[in-house]
Amino acid sequence: MAGWTFLTHHAHVLLQVAQDPDATIEQIASVVGVTSRSAVSILNDLEATGYIERERRGRRNHYVVHPEQPLRHPSNAAHTVGELIAALSDLR
């Protein structure tokens, strides 16, 4: 298989969180294929830029995706996170 993919790790983490908002860091990292440390860094990036919110529920996190947020690249800014999720997942 080629050494590159069409989607970034950030997109994969976002899609995983949308699919399972109660997933643990380890679960997210395993599905995406990154280390737990990378998953935490990506989740921090997504939270800092308003794409997700992290809610503490007991000892675990619950994630809320903000589907109305525009995509970051200027050529895609007319589209939203919700559109990306709808196009690439079963969450319609």
C-alpha positions in Angstrom: 0.0 0.0 0.0 1.1 3.6 -0.7 2.8 5.6 2.1 0.1 8.3 2.0 -3.6 8.7 2.4 -6.2 11.1 1.2 -7.3 12.2 4.7 -5.1 13.6 7.4 -4.9 12.0 10.9 -6.9 15.0 12.1 -9.8 14.1 9.8 -9.6 10.5 10.9 -9.7 11.4 14.5 -12.7 13.8 13.9 -14.5 11.0 12.0 -13.9 8.5 14.8 -15.1 11.0 17.5 -18.2 11.6 15.5 -18.8 7.9 15.2 -18.1 7.1 18.9 -18.2 10.3 21.1 -17.4 8.2 24.2 -14.3 6.5 22.8 -11.2 6.4 24.9 -7.9 7.9 23.7 -6.6 4.4 23.3 -9.6 3.4 21.2 -9.3 6.5 19.0 -5.5 6.0 18.5 -6.0 2.3 17.7 -8.6 2.9 15.0 -6.7 5.9 13.4 -3.4 4.1 13.6 -1.5 6.7 15.7 0.0 6.7 19.2 -2.1 7.7 22.2 0.1 10.8 22.5 -0.6 11.8 18.9 -4.3 11.3 19.4 -4.3 13.6 22.4 -2.4 16.2 20.5 -4.9 16.0 17.6 -7.8 16.1 20.0 -6.3 19.2 21.6 -5.9 20.8 18.1 -9.5 20.1 17.2 -10.7 21.4 20.6 -8.6 24.6 20.4 -10.0 25.4 17.0 -13.6 24.8 17.9 -14.3 21.6 16.0 -15.0 19.6 19.1 -15.7 20.1 22.8 -14.6 17.7 25.5 -17.0 17.1 28.4 -15.8 15.2 31.4 -18.2 12.4 32.5 -16.8 10.8 35.6 -13.4 9.5 34.7 -13.9 9.6 31.0 -14.3 12.1 28.2 -17.3 12.6 26.0 -16.8 14.5 22.8 -19.2 16.8 21.0 -18.5 17.6 17.4 -19.6 21.0 16.0 -20.8 20.1 12.5 -21.4 23.7 11.5 -17.7 24.6 11.6 -16.2 25.3 8.1 -13.3 23.2 6.8 -10.0 24.8 7.3 -8.4 24.8 3.8 -9.5 27.9 1.8 -10.5 25.7 -1.2 -12.9 23.8 1.1 -14.1 26.5 3.4 -17.5 26.6 1.8 -18.1 23.1 3.2 -18.7 22.1 6.8 -17.4 19.4 9.1 -20.9 18.0 9.1 -20.8 17.6 5.3 -17.4 15.8 5.6 -18.8 13.5 8.3 -21.9 12.8 6.2 -19.9 12.1 3.1 -17.4 9.7 4.8 -19.4 7.9 7.4 -22.7 6.2 8.2 -23.7 9.0 10.5 -26.4 10.6 8.2 
